[in-house]
């Protein structure tokens, strides 16, 4: 990795703490491109920000990085976040990471969205089905 890349990653990690939600969102999306392990803890912290776009982008970035250290935080986001977009991105990230420890939590998310009342529920359910397939646990088993 070049010195420019090193500085870019450090700058993006600091930007996750920026006062602007747009800046935090942009930083999380950019960190997904670098797939650098140093961003894992700051992105886990970003899962707790008030801005749902930043939380969703952080979940997406954690999935791109693929670190199993993110699994507990992603499970919490998948189960408890109030925004369906964040739940969906957390589920997708869990599927990308591929840790079998996520299977039970994914099944709980599927149960919570088992009778879709809206398009958002269906979106989360589709993400759960896909993640379970990736983990070798097709839905319904």
Secondary structure, 3 states (H helix, E strand, C coil): CCHHHHHHHHHHHHHCCCCCHHHHHHHHHHHHHHCCCCHHHHHHHHCCCCCHHHHHHHHHHHHHHCCHHHHHHHHHHHHHCCCHHHHHHHHHHHHHHCCHHHHHHHHHHHHHCCCCCCHHHHHHHHHHHHHHHHCCCCCCC
